[in-house]
Amino acid sequence: MEIEHLTFSNAPERVGPFSHAVKAGDFLFVTGQMPTQKNDKTKLVFGGIEIQTKQVMENLKNVLNEANSNFDKVIFARVYLVNFQDFDKMNAVYESYFSKNKLPARTCIGVTGLAVGASVEIDLIAAT
């Protein structure tokens, strides 16, 4: 199986030593995205969980587009939340990015902290 490690100049600046995504066969593994500003990995977008989730989803959308994929091809998502009281608000934004009949399988995990002080991080597995 051919494996490609993908980094994109038009994707969000990486906050660590990793690829934006890795393509393995017909699958695309997208690194967890943070609610960071596109060109400054040290700064979060200003606002609550809805604004942070929207930025995470926009960052994921950008990586998917660069890798010639999209939200309709997402197979599995993992959501990391610092505060589970944000679950419903995060879900409302998250769900709006998917076609109603094409919601991926998903796990949501409560964590004690995320990089750069984020409240939410999401990673994806998609088809190519």
TORKEBA-569301 format. One record per residue: x, y, z of N, C-alpha, C, O in turn; residue in three letters. Coordinates in steps of 0.05 Angstrom, whole numbers, padded with zeros to 5 digits, always signed. Example, Ala and Ser with C-alpha at 12.3 -4.5 7.8 and 13.67 -1.06 7.14 Angstrom:
REM TORKEBA-569301
+00264-00114+00156+00246-00090+00156+00264-00066+00156+00285-00066+00169Ala +00257-00045+00142+00273-00021+00143+00258+00001+00157+00268+00023+00161Ser 
END
This chain:
REM TORKEBA-569301
+00017-00023+00000+00000+00000+00000+00018+00025+00000+00037+00027+00015Met +00011+00043-00017+00026+00068-00019+00016+00087+00004-00008+00089+00009Glu +00035+00100+00017+00029+00119+00038+00041+00146+00031+00065+00148+00025Ile +00024+00167+00032+00033+00194+00026+00029+00211+00051+00007+00211+00063Glu +00050+00226+00059+00048+00244+00081+00044+00272+00070+00061+00282+00055His +00021+00284+00076+00013+00308+00062+00015+00333+00081+00004+00333+00103Leu +00028+00353+00071+00028+00379+00084+00021+00400+00063+00029+00397+00040Thr +00006+00420+00071-00004+00439+00052+00002+00467+00061-00002+00474+00084Phe +00011+00484+00042+00017+00511+00049-00008+00528+00053-00008+00548+00066Ser -00031+00519+00041-00056+00533+00044-00073+00523+00067-00095+00533+00071Asn -00063+00504+00082-00078+00493+00105-00069+00508+00130-00049+00523+00129Ala -00083+00505+00152-00076+00518+00177-00047+00511+00185-00038+00488+00181Pro -00033+00530+00196-00006+00525+00205-00006+00504+00227-00022+00505+00245Glu +00012+00485+00224+00013+00462+00243+00023+00471+00271+00041+00488+00272Arg +00012+00460+00292+00021+00467+00319+00041+00447+00330+00049+00449+00354Val +00049+00428+00314+00068+00408+00323+00081+00394+00299+00075+00401+00276Gly +00098+00375+00304+00112+00360+00283+00095+00337+00272+00099+00314+00279Pro +00077+00344+00253+00060+00324+00241+00051+00333+00213+00054+00356+00207Phe +00041+00314+00198+00030+00320+00172+00001+00330+00176-00012+00323+00195Ser -00008+00346+00157-00037+00354+00158-00054+00329+00155-00075+00327+00168His -00045+00311+00138-00060+00286+00134-00041+00265+00123-00020+00272+00112Ala -00049+00240+00125-00035+00218+00113-00054+00202+00096-00075+00194+00106Val -00047+00198+00071-00064+00182+00053-00052+00154+00052-00028+00151+00046Lys -00068+00134+00059-00060+00106+00058-00081+00091+00042-00103+00087+00051Ala -00073+00083+00018-00093+00070+00001-00115+00089-00005-00111+00111-00015Gly -00140+00080+00000-00163+00097-00006-00173+00113+00019-00194+00124+00019Asp -00156+00114+00039-00163+00128+00064-00146+00152+00069-00122+00153+00062Phe -00158+00172+00081-00145+00197+00088-00148+00201+00118-00170+00202+00128Leu -00125+00202+00133-00125+00206+00161-00118+00235+00166-00095+00243+00162Phe -00137+00251+00176-00132+00280+00179-00125+00285+00208-00140+00278+00227Val -00103+00298+00212-00094+00305+00239-00114+00323+00253-00127+00339+00240Thr -00117+00320+00279-00135+00336+00295-00129+00365+00291-00106+00374+00292Gly -00150+00380+00286-00147+00409+00281-00156+00424+00306-00174+00416+00321Gln -00142+00446+00310-00147+00463+00333-00162+00489+00323-00162+00494+00299Met -00174+00504+00341-00187+00528+00334-00168+00552+00332-00173+00574+00342Pro -00145+00547+00319-00125+00568+00316-00131+00585+00291-00143+00576+00272Thr -00121+00609+00293-00123+00627+00270-00106+00615+00247-00085+00603+00253Gln -00115+00618+00223-00102+00604+00200-00072+00609+00199-00057+00590+00193Lys -00063+00633+00203-00035+00639+00199-00019+00645+00225+00003+00655+00224Asn -00032+00637+00247-00017+00641+00273-00025+00618+00292-00045+00619+00305Asp -00008+00597+00292-00014+00573+00307-00014+00578+00337-00022+00560+00353Lys -00005+00601+00346-00004+00607+00375-00029+00621+00385-00032+00624+00409Thr -00047+00629+00367-00070+00644+00375-00096+00630+00368-00100+00622+00345Lys -00113+00627+00388-00140+00616+00384-00158+00638+00373-00153+00661+00378Leu -00179+00629+00359-00200+00649+00352-00212+00658+00378-00214+00643+00397Val -00222+00682+00378-00234+00694+00402-00263+00686+00404-00278+00690+00385Phe -00271+00674+00426-00299+00667+00430-00303+00640+00444-00284+00627+00451Gly -00328+00633+00447-00335+00609+00462-00334+00584+00444-00321+00584+00423Gly -00346+00562+00454-00344+00536+00441-00355+00536+00413-00345+00522+00396Ile -00377+00551+00408-00388+00552+00381-00368+00563+00361-00364+00553+00339Glu -00355+00585+00368-00335+00598+00351-00311+00580+00347-00300+00577+00325Ile -00302+00568+00369-00279+00549+00368-00286+00525+00350-00269+00517+00334Gln -00310+00514+00353-00317+00490+00337-00319+00498+00308-00310+00483+00291Thr -00330+00521+00302-00332+00531+00274-00304+00533+00262-00300+00525+00239Lys -00285+00544+00277-00258+00547+00266-00245+00519+00262-00231+00515+00242Gln -00249+00501+00280-00239+00474+00277-00250+00461+00252-00235+00450+00236Val -00276+00464+00248-00289+00452+00224-00279+00466+00198-00276+00452+00178Met -00275+00492+00199-00264+00506+00176-00236+00497+00170-00228+00493+00147Glu -00220+00492+00191-00193+00482+00187-00193+00454+00176-00177+00448+00158Asn -00211+00437+00185-00214+00410+00174-00223+00412+00145-00213+00397+00128Leu -00242+00429+00139-00252+00432+00112-00229+00440+00093-00227+00430+00071Lys -00212+00458+00103-00189+00467+00087-00170+00443+00081-00162+00440+00058Asn -00164+00427+00101-00146+00404+00097-00160+00384+00078-00147+00374+00060Val -00185+00378+00083-00199+00359+00065-00199+00369+00036-00193+00354+00018Leu -00204+00395+00032-00204+00406+00005-00176+00403-00008-00174+00396-00031Asn -00156+00410+00007-00128+00408-00003-00121+00379-00011-00105+00374-00029Glu -00133+00360+00003-00128+00331-00002-00148+00319-00022-00150+00295-00025Ala -00164+00336-00035-00184+00328-00054-00205+00310-00042-00214+00290-00054Asn -00214+00317-00018-00236+00302-00004-00255+00323+00006-00252+00347+00001Ser -00276+00314+00021-00296+00333+00032-00311+00319+00054-00307+00295+00060Asn -00328+00334+00068-00343+00324+00091-00361+00300+00084-00367+00283+00101Phe -00371+00299+00059-00388+00276+00051-00372+00250+00050-00384+00228+00051Asp -00346+00251+00050-00329+00227+00049-00318+00219+00076-00303+00200+00078Lys -00325+00234+00097-00315+00228+00124-00328+00203+00134-00353+00200+00134Val -00312+00184+00143-00321+00159+00153-00323+00159+00184-00342+00148+00195Ile -00304+00172+00196-00302+00171+00226-00291+00198+00236-00272+00209+00224Phe -00301+00207+00258-00291+00231+00271-00287+00226+00300-00301+00210+00313Ala -00266+00239+00311-00261+00238+00340-00261+00267+00349-00247+00284+00339Arg -00277+00272+00370-00279+00299+00381-00268+00298+00409-00274+00280+00425Val -00251+00317+00415-00239+00320+00442-00250+00345+00454-00247+00367+00443Tyr -00263+00343+00477-00275+00366+00491-00263+00369+00519-00262+00350+00534Leu -00256+00394+00525-00245+00399+00552-00269+00400+00572-00266+00392+00595Val -00291+00411+00564-00314+00414+00581-00339+00401+00569-00349+00411+00548Asn -00348+00379+00581-00371+00365+00569-00397+00380+00571-00417+00372+00558Phe -00398+00402+00586-00421+00419+00585-00424+00434+00558-00445+00445+00552Gln -00403+00433+00542-00403+00445+00515-00413+00426+00494-00415+00433+00471Asp -00420+00401+00502-00427+00380+00483-00449+00388+00463-00446+00385+00439Phe -00471+00398+00473-00494+00406+00456-00487+00429+00437-00494+00428+00414Asp -00473+00449+00447-00466+00472+00431-00446+00463+00409-00448+00472+00386Lys -00427+00446+00416-00407+00436+00397-00422+00420+00375-00417+00424+00352Met -00440+00403+00384-00455+00386+00365-00471+00402+00344-00471+00395+00321Asn -00483+00424+00353-00498+00440+00334-00481+00451+00311-00490+00451+00288Ala -00457+00460+00318-00439+00470+00297-00428+00447+00281-00429+00448+00256Val -00418+00427+00294-00407+00403+00281-00426+00392+00260-00419+00387+00237Tyr -00451+00387+00268-00471+00374+00251-00476+00391+00226-00482+00379+00205Glu -00475+00417+00228-00481+00434+00205-00462+00431+00181-00468+00440+00159Ser -00439+00418+00186-00419+00415+00164-00424+00389+00148-00411+00385+00128Tyr -00442+00372+00157-00447+00347+00143-00475+00346+00130-00493+00358+00140Phe -00477+00331+00108-00503+00326+00097-00519+00310+00117-00508+00293+00131Ser -00545+00315+00118-00561+00302+00138-00560+00272+00138-00560+00259+00159Lys -00558+00260+00114-00557+00230+00112-00529+00219+00111-00525+00196+00105Asn -00508+00236+00116-00481+00227+00113-00464+00234+00138-00441+00243+00136Lys -00476+00230+00161-00461+00234+00186-00441+00211+00191-00449+00188+00188Leu -00416+00218+00197-00397+00196+00201-00401+00183+00229-00415+00194+00246Pro -00389+00160+00232-00387+00148+00258-00370+00167+00275-00353+00182+00264Ala -00373+00167+00302-00359+00187+00318-00355+00178+00346-00372+00163+00357Arg -00334+00187+00358-00329+00184+00387-00323+00212+00397-00310+00228+00384Thr -00334+00218+00421-00328+00243+00434-00315+00237+00461-00326+00222+00477Cys -00292+00249+00466-00276+00243+00489-00272+00268+00506-00265+00289+00496Ile -00277+00265+00532-00271+00287+00550-00241+00286+00558-00231+00265+00565Gly -00228+00309+00557-00200+00311+00563-00195+00333+00583-00212+00350+00587Val -00172+00332+00596-00166+00352+00616-00152+00377+00604-00149+00397+00617Thr -00143+00375+00579-00130+00397+00566-00123+00391+00538-00120+00368+00530Gly -00120+00412+00522-00112+00410+00494-00090+00430+00488-00087+00450+00503Leu -00076+00426+00466-00055+00444+00458-00065+00473+00455-00089+00477+00449Ala -00048+00491+00459-00053+00520+00458-00078+00530+00473-00088+00551+00468Val -00087+00514+00493-00110+00522+00510-00137+00520+00496-00156+00532+00505Gly -00139+00504+00475-00164+00501+00461-00185+00486+00478-00178+00471+00496Ala -00210+00491+00471-00232+00476+00484-00241+00452+00468-00255+00434+00479Ser -00234+00451+00442-00243+00429+00425-00222+00423+00404-00208+00441+00394Val -00219+00398+00397-00202+00388+00375-00217+00366+00362-00231+00350+00375Glu -00215+00364+00335-00228+00343+00321-00209+00331+00300-00196+00346+00285Ile -00208+00305+00298-00193+00292+00276-00212+00274+00260-00234+00268+00270Asp -00204+00267+00236-00222+00253+00218-00208+00230+00203-00183+00231+00199Leu -00224+00211+00195-00216+00191+00175-00236+00194+00152-00260+00193+00156Ile -00225+00197+00128-00243+00201+00105-00234+00183+00082-00212+00172+00082Ala -00252+00180+00063-00245+00166+00038-00232+00187+00019-00237+00211+00022Ala -00216+00177+00001-00204+00195-00018-00220+00197-00044-00213+00211-00062Thr 
END
